[in-house]
Amino acid sequence: MMDDTQAQTSRTPSLTPSHGCEILQSLRPHLHSSDSSNTFLQAILQHCESFIAFPAAHRGCAAVFTELAFQLEMKAQESGDDGDFACSYGA
């Protein structure tokens, strides 16, 4: 028979930090690359397909996406890029 502590522990999800799925882990080396936008776009699209196929494998991915977005924002600020796309239209 389990006591209350054991029962609660068995129902509590693991609190170990997740580093996201393998797709998101593969993006980390590209964070400091100067030409990473295509790599990120391909990985995000691949991640969407993978998430739809097996959502349970992506429980920690939201936090990793937040971290990646923060790191990309810091990278953009360091390079002086405001992150906006410039569009020019003929007058």
N, C-alpha and C positions, 0 to 999 in steps of 0.2 A: 504494500500500500504506500502511495506517495504522500508526503506531507504537503502542506500548502506551498512551501517554498519551491519544492521540486515541481509541483503542478504548474505554478506560475512561470517558472523558468522554462518548462517545456512548451508553454504557449507563447512566450515572448520571442519575437523574431531576433535573430542574431544582430547585434549592434556593431559588428565589425565593419569598418568603413569599406564601401564598395568602390571599386575603381572602374565601374562600367563594364560593358561587354568588350570583347576582343576588337570589335570594329572601332570603338572609341579609344581604346588603348593604343591602337595603331596610329592614331592622329598625333599623339604626344611628340614623337620625333619631328613632326612637320611644323610644330608651333613656331620654331625659330627660322624656318625656311622663308626665303623671300618670295617664292612662287608657290604658295600653299593653297590659294583659293580654289583651284580646280580639285586638288586632293580633298579638301574639306567638303566641297559640294558633292563629290562622288561618294565619300564616306557617309554623309548625312542621308543621301538618297538610299544607299545600301542599308543603312541603319533602319530607315523607315520600313523597308521591305522585311528586314529581319524581325523588327518589332511586331509587325502585323502577323508574321508566321509564328512567333513564339514570344509573347509578351513577358512571360515569367522570367526569362533570361535577361531582362533589361530593367530590373527593379532599381538598380543604382544609377541608371543612365541619366536621369534628370539632373541629379547633382553634378555629374561629370559634364553635362552640357552647360550648366551654369558656370562651372569652373573654367571650361574652355572659352566660353563667351567673355568672361572676365579677363582671361589671359590675352585673348585677341584684342580686346578693347585697350588693354595696357600696351600691347604691341603697336596698335594704331596711334595711340597718343605719343609714344616714344618716337615714332617715325614722322609725326606731324600730320598724319592722314586723319581727316575727320570722319572717314567711313562712309560719306555720302557719295553716291554715284552722280557724276556730272553728266547732264544731258544737254546737248545743244540742238536747237531746232533752227532750220533755215527761216529767215525772215522774209 
